[in-house]
């Protein structure tokens, strides 16, 4: 089931924000896909209006209680203002992680907070002994 959920997210991302394209018809120039019985898959496509996407995935630790579908892929298209958009991503048990030059970047961590985090890492709190319940 996780396979289908991750595949649906990947396909949704590949089709994201292309409604602005004025082409009513975009021929599929290239398309390939392969799905294995073990949950592994790969696909790639390219359309006549410059949209393309590709992804591959596999089941990680299939015999464990923490099995997860791991996907790597990307997609690209041209935005309404003519900017080429290219996104690469991974999706796994830790979530969807996109990368692209057009994506916002958080501001740097202030120096005082970095020092505080370094101090906390160097001086972890003492481990408290378990308190027995009165119940």
C-alpha positions as CSV (number, residue, x, y, z in Angstrom):
1,X,0.0,0.0,0.0
2,X,2.9,2.4,0.8
3,X,4.1,1.8,-2.8
4,X,0.9,3.1,-4.3
5,X,0.9,6.1,-1.9
6,X,4.5,7.1,-2.7
7,X,3.8,6.5,-6.4
8,X,0.7,8.7,-6.3
9,X,2.7,11.5,-4.6
10,X,5.5,11.2,-7.2
11,X,3.0,11.3,-10.1
12,X,1.2,14.2,-8.5
13,X,4.4,16.1,-8.2
14,X,5.4,15.4,-11.7
15,X,2.0,16.8,-12.9
16,X,2.1,19.8,-10.5
17,X,1.6,23.3,-11.7
18,X,1.4,22.7,-15.5
19,X,-2.1,23.9,-15.9
20,X,-0.7,27.2,-17.2
21,X,0.6,25.6,-20.4
22,X,-1.5,26.7,-23.3
23,X,-1.1,23.5,-25.3
24,X,-4.4,21.6,-25.4
25,X,-2.5,18.6,-26.7
26,X,1.0,17.5,-25.8
27,X,2.1,14.3,-27.5
28,X,4.0,11.8,-25.4
29,X,7.5,11.7,-27.0
30,X,9.0,9.1,-24.8
31,X,7.5,6.8,-22.1
32,X,8.8,3.8,-20.3
33,X,7.9,2.0,-17.1
34,X,8.7,-1.2,-15.3
35,X,7.2,-2.6,-12.2
36,X,8.7,-5.6,-10.4
37,X,6.9,-8.1,-8.2
38,X,9.2,-7.1,-5.3
39,X,7.8,-3.5,-5.3
40,X,10.6,-2.0,-7.3
41,X,9.7,0.3,-10.2
42,X,11.0,2.8,-12.6
43,X,9.3,5.1,-15.0
44,X,10.2,8.0,-17.3
45,X,8.2,10.2,-19.7
46,X,8.7,13.2,-21.9
47,X,6.0,15.3,-23.6
48,X,6.1,17.4,-26.8
49,X,5.8,20.6,-24.8
50,X,8.9,20.0,-22.7
51,X,7.6,18.4,-19.6
52,X,9.5,15.4,-18.4
53,X,9.7,13.2,-15.3
54,X,11.5,10.1,-14.1
55,X,11.6,8.1,-10.9
56,X,12.7,4.8,-9.6
57,X,11.9,3.1,-6.3
58,X,12.3,0.0,-4.3
59,X,11.1,-1.5,-1.1
60,X,13.6,-1.0,1.7
61,X,13.8,-3.7,4.4
62,X,10.9,-5.7,3.0
63,X,11.1,-8.4,5.7
64,X,11.2,-6.1,8.7
65,X,8.5,-4.4,10.6
66,X,9.8,-1.0,9.3
67,X,9.6,-1.7,5.5
68,X,9.4,1.5,3.5
69,X,9.2,2.4,-0.2
70,X,12.1,4.5,-1.2
71,X,11.8,6.7,-4.3
72,X,14.2,8.9,-6.2
73,X,13.2,11.0,-9.1
74,X,12.7,14.4,-10.7
75,X,10.7,16.4,-13.1
76,X,11.1,19.5,-15.2
77,X,9.0,22.0,-17.1
78,X,9.0,25.7,-18.1
79,X,7.1,28.1,-15.8
80,X,4.7,30.8,-17.2
81,X,7.4,33.4,-17.0
82,X,9.8,31.3,-19.0
83,X,11.9,30.1,-16.1
84,X,13.0,26.5,-16.4
85,X,11.9,24.6,-13.4
86,X,13.8,21.4,-12.4
87,X,13.2,19.4,-9.2
88,X,14.9,16.3,-8.0
89,X,13.5,14.5,-5.0
90,X,13.7,11.6,-2.6
91,X,10.8,10.1,-0.8
92,X,11.2,7.6,2.0
93,X,10.2,6.8,5.6
94,X,11.4,10.3,6.5
95,X,9.1,12.1,4.0
96,X,9.3,13.9,0.7
97,X,12.5,15.9,0.2
98,X,12.6,18.1,-3.0
99,X,15.6,20.0,-4.2
100,X,15.6,22.8,-6.8
101,X,17.1,26.2,-7.4
102,X,13.6,27.8,-7.4
103,X,12.6,26.4,-4.0
104,X,12.8,28.8,-1.0
105,X,15.8,28.4,1.3
106,X,15.4,29.1,5.1
107,X,17.5,31.8,6.6
108,X,20.8,30.9,8.3
109,X,20.6,29.9,12.0
110,X,21.7,32.8,14.1
111,X,25.2,32.5,15.7
112,X,23.8,32.6,19.3
113,X,21.4,29.7,18.6
114,X,24.2,27.7,16.9
115,X,26.4,28.2,20.0
116,X,23.4,27.1,22.3
117,X,22.9,24.0,20.2
118,X,26.6,23.1,20.4
119,X,26.6,23.6,24.1
120,X,23.5,21.4,24.6
121,X,25.1,18.7,22.4
122,X,28.3,18.8,24.4
123,X,26.5,18.8,27.8
124,X,23.5,16.4,27.6
125,X,21.2,16.4,30.6
126,X,21.7,13.5,33.0
127,X,19.8,10.4,32.5
128,X,17.2,10.1,35.3
129,X,16.5,6.8,36.9
130,X,13.0,5.4,36.3
131,X,10.5,6.3,38.9
132,X,8.4,3.4,40.1
133,X,4.7,4.0,39.9
134,X,2.7,3.9,43.1
135,X,-0.2,2.2,41.3
